[in-house]
Amino acid sequence: MLNTFGGLPDEYTSFGNAKIALLPVPYDMTSTYGKGADRGPAALIDATPYLEFYDFETDYEVYRKGIFIAKPISENTSPEKVVDAVYREVAGFLKAGKFTVVLGGEHTVSIGTVKAHSEKFRNVSVLQLDAHSDLRQEYLGSKYNHACAMARIKEYCPIVQVGIRSTDVSELEYINRKNVFLAEDIFCRKEYSNYRWADKVVKRLPENVYITVDLDVFDPSVLPGTGTPEPGGLGWYDVLVLVKKTMMQKNVVGFDIVELAPDESRVSEFTAAKLLYKMLSYKFAKSR
């Protein structure tokens, strides 16, 4: 894994100069189908030198804000200990005034970073982009399985779920129907056309928002490299429109990108790297 974002010089990547901190968490213990999310953070970061650092849409070069890459979390003995390690590291970055992005790793890693953000910011909700509702209270003997990520996150703050197209019957009682935007509805309901669904999502969010992106929210034709791909997912511009609207209208306090399981095509890791850079561009172009 590269030590610096995009191979850029110290001027833009040292801790002292950086406004943004990336925390890699190469953890993949509880995933139950395709493995490889532990290789996701390194693959994403290694793709960054091949990005174009000027973003047409925002007319901005966000790397000039400084992007620091932290030492990866090495804890992997149990999901509970990983969550705690992520929590402590993210809390430290937030205290230092860094806009913090966690790179997974399986979705379990999001629990710790949401806990830290919920303690730092008042009235925060989580915007979840995902194929799966992840609301099992326990799975395969663990409350911290990746299939339980949003159940644990809901213990810290409310959630709004987008792109969902797979759930277990045991999760239904924990789903807030007003805050779930199914992929099928996004594509098939007339009143959701022309991205009106994205406007409805944003209206469900408070002022402070944390975004968790499980990359299986994308249709596999867009991003195949993830542990539990589901057909019928969102496209590239579907995700970007929602993220941009959220960034422009709300105060996004942090985000994570998880469940990247890189494949030989390199499409998935580059797409994830591009998504990271676009999200940062939206966030910091807004504050110019």
C-alpha positions as CSV (number, residue, x, y, z in Angstrom):
1,M,0.0,0.0,0.0
2,L,1.2,3.5,-0.8
3,N,2.2,5.6,2.1
4,T,0.8,8.8,0.6
5,F,-2.4,9.6,-1.3
6,G,-1.8,9.6,-5.0
7,G,2.0,9.5,-4.4
8,L,1.8,13.3,-3.7
9,P,4.6,15.1,-1.9
10,D,4.7,15.8,1.8
11,E,3.2,19.3,1.3
12,Y,-0.2,17.7,0.6
13,T,0.1,14.4,2.6
14,S,1.7,15.1,6.0
15,F,-0.5,15.0,9.1
16,G,0.3,18.6,10.0
17,N,-0.7,19.9,6.6
18,A,-3.7,17.8,6.0
19,K,-7.3,18.7,6.6
20,I,-8.4,15.1,5.7
21,A,-7.4,11.9,7.4
22,L,-7.9,8.5,5.8
23,L,-7.9,5.5,8.1
24,P,-7.5,2.1,6.5
25,V,-9.1,-0.8,8.3
26,P,-8.1,-4.0,6.5
27,Y,-10.4,-6.3,8.5
28,D,-12.4,-9.2,7.0
29,M,-13.3,-11.7,9.7
30,T,-17.1,-12.1,9.7
31,S,-17.9,-11.8,6.0
32,T,-19.9,-14.8,4.9
33,Y,-19.6,-15.1,1.1
34,G,-16.8,-13.6,-1.0
35,K,-13.6,-12.8,1.0
36,G,-11.1,-10.1,0.2
37,A,-12.3,-6.9,2.0
38,D,-9.1,-7.0,4.0
39,R,-7.3,-6.1,0.7
40,G,-9.7,-3.3,-0.1
41,P,-8.1,-0.3,1.6
42,A,-4.6,-1.0,0.1
43,A,-6.1,-1.6,-3.4
44,L,-8.1,1.7,-3.2
45,I,-5.1,3.7,-2.1
46,D,-2.8,2.1,-4.7
47,A,-5.3,3.3,-7.3
48,T,-5.1,6.9,-6.3
49,P,-2.0,7.9,-8.4
50,Y,-4.1,7.1,-11.5
51,L,-6.8,9.6,-10.7
52,E,-6.9,13.0,-12.3
53,F,-6.8,15.4,-9.4
54,Y,-8.8,18.2,-11.1
55,D,-12.5,17.6,-10.8
56,F,-14.5,19.1,-13.7
57,E,-17.8,19.1,-11.9
58,T,-16.7,21.1,-8.9
59,D,-13.8,23.0,-10.7
60,Y,-11.7,22.0,-7.8
61,E,-8.5,20.2,-6.7
62,V,-9.4,18.8,-3.3
63,Y,-6.0,17.3,-2.7
64,R,-4.7,20.8,-2.0
65,K,-6.6,20.5,1.3
66,G,-4.1,17.8,2.3
67,I,-4.9,14.1,2.5
68,F,-3.1,12.2,5.2
69,I,-3.1,8.3,5.3
70,A,-2.9,6.9,8.8
71,K,-1.3,3.7,9.8
72,P,-3.8,0.9,9.1
73,I,-5.6,-0.6,12.1
74,S,-3.9,-3.9,12.8
75,E,-6.3,-5.3,15.4
76,N,-8.1,-8.4,14.1
77,T,-8.6,-10.7,17.0
78,S,-12.3,-10.1,17.4
79,P,-14.9,-7.8,15.8
80,E,-15.5,-6.1,19.2
81,K,-11.9,-5.2,19.5
82,V,-11.7,-3.9,16.0
83,V,-14.7,-1.7,16.6
84,D,-13.1,-0.3,19.7
85,A,-9.8,0.3,17.9
86,V,-11.5,2.2,15.1
87,Y,-13.5,4.2,17.6
88,R,-10.4,5.3,19.5
89,E,-8.4,6.2,16.4
90,V,-11.3,8.1,14.8
91,A,-12.0,10.0,18.0
92,G,-8.4,11.1,18.1
93,F,-8.5,12.4,14.5
94,L,-11.8,14.3,15.2
95,K,-10.2,15.9,18.3
96,A,-7.3,17.0,16.1
97,G,-9.8,18.7,13.7
98,K,-9.4,16.2,10.8
99,F,-12.2,15.4,8.5
100,T,-12.0,11.6,8.8
101,V,-12.7,8.9,6.3
102,V,-12.6,5.2,7.1
103,L,-11.7,2.7,4.4
104,G,-12.8,-0.9,5.0
105,G,-12.7,-3.7,5.3
106,E,-16.0,-5.3,6.1
107,H,-19.0,-3.2,7.2
108,T,-18.4,-4.0,10.9
109,V,-15.6,-1.3,10.9
110,S,-18.3,1.4,10.4
111,I,-19.7,0.8,13.9
112,G,-16.6,2.3,15.6
113,T,-16.4,5.4,13.4
114,V,-20.1,6.2,13.8
115,K,-19.8,5.9,17.5
116,A,-17.0,8.5,17.5
117,H,-18.9,10.8,15.2
118,S,-22.1,10.6,17.2
119,E,-20.2,11.7,20.3
120,K,-18.5,14.6,18.5
121,F,-21.5,16.0,16.7
122,R,-25.0,16.6,18.0
123,N,-28.2,15.5,16.1
124,V,-26.4,13.3,13.6
125,S,-28.0,10.7,11.4
126,V,-26.4,8.0,9.2
127,L,-27.1,7.8,5.5
128,Q,-26.5,4.2,4.5
129,L,-25.9,3.3,0.9
130,D,-26.1,-0.5,0.7
131,A,-27.7,-3.5,-1.0
132,H,-28.5,-5.1,2.4
133,S,-30.3,-3.7,5.4
134,D,-27.7,-5.2,7.8
135,L,-30.2,-5.1,10.7
136,R,-29.8,-8.6,12.1
137,Q,-29.5,-8.3,15.9
138,E,-27.1,-11.3,15.8
139,Y,-25.6,-13.5,13.1
140,L,-23.5,-16.6,13.4
141,G,-23.1,-16.1,17.1
142,S,-21.9,-12.5,16.9
143,K,-23.7,-9.1,17.4
144,Y,-20.8,-7.5,15.5
145,N,-21.0,-9.6,12.4
146,H,-21.0,-7.4,9.2
147,A,-24.7,-8.4,8.8
148,C,-25.4,-6.6,12.1
149,A,-23.6,-3.4,11.3
150,M,-26.6,-1.1,11.1
151,A,-28.3,-2.7,14.1
152,R,-25.4,-1.6,16.2
153,I,-25.1,1.8,14.5
154,K,-28.8,2.4,15.2
155,E,-27.9,2.2,18.9
156,Y,-26.0,5.5,18.4
157,C,-28.2,7.5,16.0
158,P,-31.0,7.3,13.5
159,I,-30.4,5.9,10.0
160,V,-31.8,6.4,6.5
161,Q,-31.2,3.5,4.1
162,V,-30.9,3.7,0.3
163,G,-30.4,1.1,-2.4
164,I,-31.7,-1.8,-0.2
165,R,-32.7,-4.9,-2.2
166,S,-32.0,-7.7,0.2
167,T,-33.1,-8.4,3.8
168,D,-33.9,-11.2,6.2
169,V,-37.4,-11.6,7.6
170,S,-36.0,-11.2,11.1
171,E,-34.9,-7.7,10.2
172,L,-38.4,-6.4,9.3
173,E,-39.4,-5.3,12.7
174,Y,-36.3,-3.1,13.0
175,I,-36.8,-1.3,9.7
176,N,-38.3,2.2,9.7
177,R,-40.3,2.1,6.5
178,K,-40.3,5.9,6.2
179,N,-36.5,5.9,6.1
180,V,-35.9,3.1,3.6
181,F,-35.6,3.7,-0.1
182,L,-35.6,0.4,-1.9
183,A,-33.6,0.1,-5.2
184,E,-36.8,-1.3,-6.8
185,D,-38.8,1.8,-5.8
186,I,-36.0,4.1,-6.9
187,F,-36.2,2.7,-10.4
188,C,-39.8,1.7,-10.7
189,R,-42.0,4.3,-8.9
190,K,-43.1,7.1,-11.1
191,E,-43.0,9.7,-8.2
192,Y,-39.3,8.9,-7.8
193,S,-38.3,9.7,-11.3
194,N,-35.9,12.4,-12.4
195,Y,-34.0,11.9,-9.1
196,R,-36.9,13.1,-7.0
197,W,-36.1,10.1,-4.8
198,A,-32.8,11.7,-3.9
199,D,-34.6,14.9,-2.8
200,K,-36.9,12.8,-0.6
201,V,-33.9,11.1,1.0
202,V,-32.2,14.4,1.8
203,K,-35.5,15.7,3.4
204,R,-35.3,12.7,5.8
205,L,-31.9,13.8,7.1
206,P,-31.1,16.3,9.9
207,E,-28.4,19.0,9.6
208,N,-25.5,16.7,10.5
209,V,-25.0,13.6,8.5
210,Y,-22.5,10.7,8.4
211,I,-22.4,8.6,5.2
212,T,-21.6,4.9,5.1
213,V,-21.1,3.5,1.6
214,D,-21.1,-0.3,1.3
215,L,-19.9,-0.7,-2.3
216,D,-22.5,-3.4,-3.0
217,V,-25.0,-0.5,-3.3
218,F,-23.7,-0.3,-6.9
219,D,-25.0,-2.7,-9.5
220,P,-22.4,-5.4,-10.1
221,S,-22.0,-4.1,-13.7
222,V,-20.6,-0.9,-12.2
223,L,-18.6,-2.4,-9.3
224,P,-18.2,-6.2,-9.3
225,G,-15.5,-6.4,-6.6
226,T,-17.4,-6.8,-3.4
227,G,-18.1,-9.7,-1.1
228,T,-21.9,-9.9,-1.5
229,P,-22.9,-8.5,-4.9
230,E,-26.7,-8.1,-5.6
231,P,-28.3,-7.5,-9.0
232,G,-30.5,-4.4,-9.5
233,G,-28.2,-1.9,-7.8
234,L,-27.6,1.8,-8.3
235,G,-25.5,3.3,-11.1
236,W,-22.6,5.6,-10.8
237,Y,-24.6,8.8,-11.3
238,D,-27.4,7.6,-9.1
239,V,-24.9,7.5,-6.2
240,L,-23.2,10.7,-7.2
241,V,-26.5,12.7,-7.4
242,L,-27.5,11.6,-3.9
243,V,-24.1,12.2,-2.4
244,K,-23.9,15.7,-4.0
245,K,-27.4,16.7,-2.9
246,T,-26.6,15.6,0.7
247,M,-23.2,17.3,0.7
248,M,-24.7,20.6,-0.7
249,Q,-27.7,20.7,1.6
250,K,-26.4,19.2,4.9
251,N,-23.3,19.2,7.0
252,V,-21.6,15.9,6.2
253,V,-19.3,15.3,9.2
254,G,-17.5,12.2,7.9
255,F,-18.0,9.0,5.8
256,D,-16.7,5.6,5.1
257,I,-16.3,3.3,2.1
258,V,-16.4,-0.4,2.9
259,E,-16.7,-3.9,1.5
260,L,-14.2,-3.5,-1.5
261,A,-12.9,-6.9,-2.5
262,P,-10.6,-6.1,-5.3
263,D,-10.6,-8.2,-8.5
264,E,-8.2,-8.7,-11.4
265,S,-9.9,-6.2,-13.6
266,R,-9.0,-3.2,-11.3
267,V,-12.3,-1.7,-12.2
268,S,-13.7,-1.9,-8.6
269,E,-10.7,-0.4,-6.8
270,F,-10.4,2.5,-9.3
271,T,-14.1,3.1,-9.1
272,A,-13.9,3.2,-5.3
273,A,-10.9,5.5,-5.4
274,K,-12.8,7.8,-7.8
275,L,-15.8,7.8,-5.5
276,L,-13.7,8.7,-2.5
277,Y,-12.2,11.7,-4.4
278,K,-15.6,12.8,-5.7
279,M,-17.1,12.8,-2.2
280,L,-14.2,14.8,-0.9
281,S,-14.5,17.2,-3.8
282,Y,-18.2,17.8,-3.0
283,K,-17.5,18.3,0.7
284,F,-14.7,20.8,0.4
285,A,-15.7,22.6,-2.8
286,K,-18.9,23.5,-0.9
287,S,-16.9,25.2,1.8
288,R,-14.7,27.4,-0.5
